Amino acid sequence: MTVPAVTAPGYSGAVSSPTDETEPARILLVDDRPENLLALEDILSSLGQTLVRAGSGEEALKALLSDDFAVILLDVQLPGMDGFETAAHIKRRERTRDIPIIFLTAINREPQHAFRGYAAGAVDYLAKPFDPWVLRAKVAVFVELYRKNRQLRDNADLLAQQVSGLRDPEVVEDVARHLDAVERHLDVDQAGDLDVEELTAAVAALRARVDSLRSP
């Protein structure tokens, strides 16, 4: 399937995959070889997300300055700043430190190199050639986590706005307690530790309290 290219300043480009009613998440693909980027796009295009290409670690960091991403696929061997160094920069930034990173490598399959990847903050370390189905499934999991996290944050922000005009101290304290429960869950690392069921329950409790305040 042929997909249109989308140009963007600061990095190599982006490919928009087929979309549905949900706003697509961005997936950052970092590799210095165009043929590898095309192969990744072919594997991931069926997920219906926006695939952003970067040809170096520096281009990846520029892309991360302006956009939010669900997951990063990062080649270990890059010219100049390699994948490990790029990951270290990503994890040092508050804006990007929770984005899951999957390392891809054609060499260094020994356990110590995989350990270095995990130590740099990766959630997975795949050796090439990898199974396209496995890679697609792993990426799909992180896209779904990103969507749920974003939706729950939006819900929490909306509920906070709805109760911002309340002035009764006891009511404010009660609503604040429910909101604190939501925010505690939102502080959990997005890379896989998010308990979606508990967070959903906390949002539901906050919604129920707000609805009770509306009752005559």
C-alpha positions as CSV (number, residue, x, y, z in Angstrom):
1,M,0.0,0.0,0.0
2,T,1.4,3.4,-1.0
3,V,1.1,6.2,1.6
4,P,1.6,9.9,1.2
5,A,4.7,11.6,2.6
6,V,4.4,14.4,5.0
7,T,7.2,16.9,5.3
8,A,8.1,18.6,8.6
9,P,10.9,20.9,9.7
10,G,13.8,19.7,11.8
11,Y,13.8,16.0,10.7
12,S,13.7,13.8,7.7
13,G,10.0,13.5,7.2
14,A,6.9,11.6,8.2
15,V,4.6,9.1,6.6
16,S,0.9,9.2,7.4
17,S,-0.6,5.7,7.5
18,P,-4.3,5.0,7.0
19,T,-6.3,6.7,9.7
20,D,-9.6,6.0,11.5
21,E,-11.7,8.2,13.7
22,T,-9.1,8.3,16.4
23,E,-6.3,10.8,16.0
24,P,-3.2,8.8,15.1
25,A,-0.3,8.6,17.4
26,R,3.2,9.4,16.3
27,I,5.9,6.7,16.1
28,L,9.5,7.8,15.7
29,L,11.7,5.7,13.4
30,V,15.4,6.4,13.8
31,D,17.8,4.8,11.3
32,D,20.5,6.2,9.0
33,R,19.7,3.8,6.2
34,P,16.7,4.8,4.0
35,E,16.0,1.1,3.1
36,N,15.6,0.2,6.8
37,L,13.2,3.1,7.3
38,L,11.2,2.0,4.3
39,A,11.1,-1.6,5.7
40,L,9.9,-0.3,9.1
41,E,7.2,1.8,7.4
42,D,6.0,-1.2,5.5
43,I,5.8,-3.3,8.7
44,L,4.0,-0.6,10.7
45,S,1.8,1.1,8.2
46,S,-1.2,-1.2,8.9
47,L,-1.4,0.2,12.5
48,G,-2.8,3.4,11.1
49,Q,-0.5,5.7,12.9
50,T,1.8,8.6,11.8
51,L,5.3,7.3,11.1
52,V,8.0,9.9,11.5
53,R,11.5,9.3,10.1
54,A,14.8,10.5,11.5
55,G,18.2,9.7,9.9
56,S,20.3,10.4,13.0
57,G,20.2,10.9,16.7
58,E,20.4,14.6,16.3
59,E,17.3,14.6,13.9
60,A,15.4,12.4,16.4
61,L,16.1,14.9,19.2
62,K,14.9,17.7,17.0
63,A,11.6,15.9,16.2
64,L,11.0,15.2,19.9
65,L,11.2,18.9,20.7
66,S,8.0,19.7,19.0
67,D,5.8,16.6,18.9
68,D,4.6,13.9,21.3
69,F,5.3,10.3,20.4
70,A,3.9,7.0,21.5
71,V,7.0,4.9,21.0
72,I,10.5,5.3,19.5
73,L,12.2,2.6,17.3
74,L,15.9,3.4,17.6
75,D,18.8,1.9,15.6
76,V,21.9,1.3,17.8
77,Q,24.5,2.1,15.1
78,L,24.0,5.6,14.0
79,P,26.6,8.1,12.6
80,G,27.8,10.6,15.1
81,M,25.6,10.2,18.1
82,D,24.8,6.4,18.4
83,G,21.6,4.9,19.7
84,F,22.7,4.6,23.3
85,E,23.8,8.2,23.5
86,T,20.6,9.3,21.8
87,A,18.5,7.3,24.3
88,A,20.5,8.9,27.2
89,H,19.5,12.4,25.9
90,I,15.9,11.4,25.5
91,K,15.7,10.0,29.1
92,R,17.3,13.2,30.5
93,R,14.6,15.4,29.1
94,E,11.5,15.8,31.3
95,R,9.2,16.0,28.2
96,T,10.5,12.8,26.6
97,R,11.9,10.6,29.4
98,D,8.7,8.4,29.6
99,I,8.5,7.6,25.9
100,P,9.2,3.9,25.4
101,I,12.3,3.1,23.3
102,I,12.7,-0.1,21.4
103,F,16.3,-0.7,20.3
104,L,17.0,-2.3,16.9
105,T,20.4,-3.7,16.0
106,A,22.0,-5.8,13.3
107,I,25.1,-6.5,15.5
108,N,26.1,-6.9,19.1
109,R,23.6,-9.6,20.0
110,E,25.6,-10.7,23.1
111,P,23.7,-10.3,26.4
112,Q,26.0,-7.5,27.6
113,H,25.0,-5.3,24.7
114,A,21.3,-6.0,25.4
115,F,21.9,-5.0,29.0
116,R,23.5,-1.8,27.9
117,G,20.4,-1.1,25.9
118,Y,18.1,-1.7,28.9
119,A,20.4,0.4,31.1
120,A,20.0,3.3,28.6
121,G,16.3,3.2,29.2
122,A,15.0,0.8,26.5
123,V,11.9,-1.3,27.0
124,D,13.0,-3.8,24.5
125,Y,16.1,-4.8,22.4
126,L,15.5,-6.6,19.1
127,A,18.2,-8.0,16.9
128,K,17.9,-7.8,13.1
129,P,16.5,-9.6,11.2
130,F,13.4,-9.6,13.5
131,D,10.0,-11.0,13.1
132,P,7.8,-8.3,11.5
133,W,4.7,-9.6,13.4
134,V,6.5,-9.5,16.7
135,L,7.7,-5.9,16.1
136,R,4.2,-4.8,15.0
137,A,2.6,-6.4,18.0
138,K,5.0,-4.7,20.5
139,V,4.5,-1.3,18.9
140,A,0.7,-1.7,18.9
141,V,0.8,-2.3,22.7
142,F,2.7,0.9,23.3
143,V,0.4,2.9,21.0
144,E,-2.6,1.6,22.9
145,L,-1.0,2.5,26.3
146,Y,-0.3,6.0,24.9
147,R,-3.9,6.5,23.7
148,K,-5.4,5.4,27.0
149,N,-3.0,7.6,29.0
150,R,-3.7,10.6,26.8
151,Q,-7.5,10.0,27.1
152,L,-7.4,9.7,30.9
153,R,-5.3,12.8,31.2
154,D,-7.8,14.7,29.1
155,N,-10.6,13.4,31.2
156,A,-8.9,14.4,34.4
157,D,-8.2,17.9,33.0
158,L,-11.8,18.3,32.0
159,L,-13.1,17.3,35.4
160,A,-10.7,19.6,37.1
161,Q,-12.0,22.5,35.0
162,Q,-15.6,21.5,35.8
163,V,-15.1,21.8,39.6
164,S,-12.7,24.8,39.5
165,G,-15.6,27.2,40.3
166,L,-16.7,25.4,43.5
167,R,-16.2,27.4,46.7
168,D,-17.5,25.2,49.6
169,P,-14.3,24.1,51.4
170,E,-15.7,20.6,52.3
171,V,-16.8,20.0,48.7
172,V,-13.5,21.3,47.3
173,E,-11.6,19.0,49.7
174,D,-13.6,16.0,48.7
175,V,-13.2,16.6,45.0
176,A,-9.5,17.3,45.4
177,R,-9.1,14.0,47.1
178,H,-10.6,12.2,44.1
179,L,-8.5,14.3,41.8
180,D,-5.3,13.5,43.7
181,A,-6.0,9.8,43.2
182,V,-6.2,10.3,39.5
183,E,-3.0,12.3,39.4
184,R,-1.1,9.7,41.4
185,H,-1.9,7.2,38.7
186,L,-1.0,9.6,35.9
187,D,2.5,10.0,37.4
188,V,3.3,6.3,36.8
189,D,5.8,5.7,34.0
190,Q,4.0,5.4,30.7
191,A,6.4,2.7,29.5
192,G,4.3,-0.2,30.9
193,D,3.6,0.3,34.6
194,L,0.3,2.2,34.1
195,D,-2.6,0.4,35.8
196,V,-5.3,1.4,33.4
197,E,-8.1,-0.3,35.5
198,E,-7.2,1.5,38.7
199,L,-6.9,4.8,36.9
200,T,-10.2,4.3,35.1
201,A,-11.9,3.6,38.5
202,A,-10.3,6.8,40.0
203,V,-11.7,8.9,37.1
204,A,-15.1,7.3,37.5
205,A,-15.2,8.1,41.2
206,L,-14.3,11.7,40.4
207,R,-17.0,11.8,37.8
208,A,-19.6,10.4,40.2
209,R,-18.7,13.1,42.8
210,V,-19.1,15.9,40.2
211,D,-22.4,14.5,39.0
212,S,-23.7,14.3,42.6
213,L,-22.9,18.0,43.0
214,R,-25.1,18.8,40.0
215,S,-28.1,17.0,41.5
216,P,-30.8,19.3,43.0
